[in-house]
Each structure stands twice: as structure tokens, then as C-alpha cells.
């Protein structure tokens, strides 16, 4: 078993400037669009394993594509392969990926006329996909499970003969990610419209040549926000390359961490995060209350931060965490409990009680093959020494994570 033993810079201010890899969410979308429109040039793309899996898979036209743990690649490639004439592939992944549902997306693609069959359990990968020209325009899909299903359909719409008119049924999860998809399409001159519960994308045989710069990943920034929140007042980390008008839903971090004493300022392409004060009194007294429906990927980080600061929390809108790399709600409960936390979970919420005791030292954090578990818990090493199981799992989204922590003064053995 591979372990990393971590000791953070306890009671020492953090000072560093770090360059963060491009957004995984933007990169995966743009890789698909670049395959549709090769005249697009991309820069600052993500170096994550997920983006690499997408880049490898997007060029395959026959045989087996194994995306391993890359959930976004599974969803986006399903739609891309099904709408690419002449494709004949088997799309598969890790054992966990074969437990993650994809039936809602397959159903919507079949409504458009796609030819997709399950090779194992109904509703789950692996998939047999025979790509064909799609002429139908109308489809509908439940909107409450994963916005990636919706984005997958919108991204391939420009190549469809009639575009797409997609009806969303029920409440919509992670709206910022859908808006990101539409904004990237529009940046290429592709027309999108959202009227009520219907999103329409017009066909686009071609687009003008253009270079698109991928903004750095806000989800990756979340772990640095957590470290600054746990550090002494005056700590400052500068992160490259970010912008104030981000398309990423996780940019709400700046607002959420302000209540925990962390301020955010944009200087040129730098995001400067600084510990200005202790936790605000209302949050100290009543806990942090957040609906994560639009930004579920940062819930783990906030939960760990609140525990380490000794404040309570009540998080809702977490239903999509059940179908991630692991059941993240259960994983959070199990691992935080090891340190002494008291928390309860439901199918879509988490309630953390204020922690007033002595945090347990030397805990082994299990990661469940989930990159965000490793990175969300690492900041706790600023309070007590700990160990992380399978530290290499961070490569899924942030390969330079441990190197960046070393630059911040963390010690490893």
C-alpha cells in the first residue's frame, strides 16, 4: 500500500505563488469541440489524467476505449462516438466506472436515433456504440442527476444535421456547468438559446479559426483556500491563471471562504487569496449553511475546512456525490469520524457538529480511488500529522498537487 505521511507548516504563515493546471471541465469540453472543428487552437489545457483520457479517446474510431476512472470522458465520448458516422467502438472504464449510471444519457441519444447497446448491466458501461449521422432534433432528459449528460448532448449538437432541442425534466443540477458549455459554444459563434426548460443549439458546419485559453481550475484552487483558512492571519497564496468573470461554477469559492476569513483579489491573471481575519461571528455561532446544487465538487473541501476550524455546517444539494468516484457522502463521514468529527448524512445532505475536542493525530485517510478525498483532507496536516492512502490518485485532476504543497512548506516521509 502506497502512503504519504504529511506534516504541514503548523502555526507558520503560508507564502507562495503557484501555477495551477487548466480547468478540467473547460478542457474536456474544448477537446470535444476541437475534434468537431480542428481549426480551433487550445492553450493552458489541463494536464490531468481525466483530460488525457479524453484526448486519447476522442481520436479513436474503432476498437476499445478504456477511460479508466474518467467520468466526464465517459459521458462526453458516449455522445461524441454515437454521433460520429463510421465509428464502431466499445466504451468502457474501471470497475467503479461500470457502477456509475449512464442510462439517462443513452436514452436521450437513442431518442435522437443513436445506436448504443449495453454489454453488461442495463444502464451502465461498458457500451457498444456504432456511430451514425443523426437527423432528429428533439430529445428530453431528466435534469436532476448530472449536468454532464446535458453538456454531452449540447456539445455534439453543432455537428447534428438539425442541431438539438433538448427538454430538461425536473430541477436542474449544476446549472453553472451547463452555462459554461453554452458559453464555450457561443465563443465559437454557435447559437444557443435557453427558454424555460428547453435548450436549443443550432447546427454549425464550420467555425472561424480561433485560439482559446483555458482558465486554471477552480476546483484545484479550493484546496489552497482551505489551507489559507487554516493558516495564521497574513498568509497569502497567489494562483495563476484566473479571471474574475470565470465560467466555472466553483468560482463561488471566493464568496464561501470570505465567511471563513479568506479574501480574494484578482491582479492581472493572478488570484490572490489572503487570510484577513478569523471566522466571522455569525458563522462561528450558527455554522456554515450552503446549498451545493450548483457546485458539488467543492463540498468535500468545505466540510474538512469547517471541521478543522471547529465550526458546524449544514450542506444540502449533495445528491450527485453518491455517483462520483466513490459515494463521497459516506466517504466523508467515515474519514472525518476518524479525526473525531461528529456528522450525519442523508441521501443529499451533510450536517457537521462543531468540533471542540482534540483532533486525533496520525490518522490514515482512505481515498477510495477518489482524487478529491486525498486533496480535501491534506490541509488537515496543518493541524495534525496524517497519512494519505494512494496519494497518486491526485493525478486524476491535479498531478502537481503534492509538489505544490512542498512549495508551501509541507513535509513528507
Buried (B, 14 or more C-beta within 10 A) or exposed (E): EEEBBBBBBBEEBBBBEBEBBBBBBBBBBBBBBBBBBEEBEBEBBBBBBBBBBBBBBBEBEEEEBBBBBBBBBBBBBBBBBBBBEEBEBBBBBBEBBBEBBBBBBBBBBBBBBBBBEBEEEEEBBBBBBBBBEBEBBEBBBBBBBBBBBBBBBBBBBBBBEBBBBBBBEEEBBBBBBBBBBBBBBEBBEBBBEBEEBEBBBBBBEEBEEEEBBBBBBBBBBBBBBBBBBBBBEEBBBBBBBBBEEBBBBBBBBBEBBBBBBBBBEBEEEBBBBBBBEEBBEEBBEEBBEBEBBBBBBBBBBBBBBBBBBEBBBBBBBBBBBBBBBBBBBEBBBBBBEBBBBBBEBEEBBBBBBBBEEEBEEEBEBBBBBBBBBBBBBBBBBBBBBBBBBBBBBBBBBBBBBBEBBEBBBBEEE
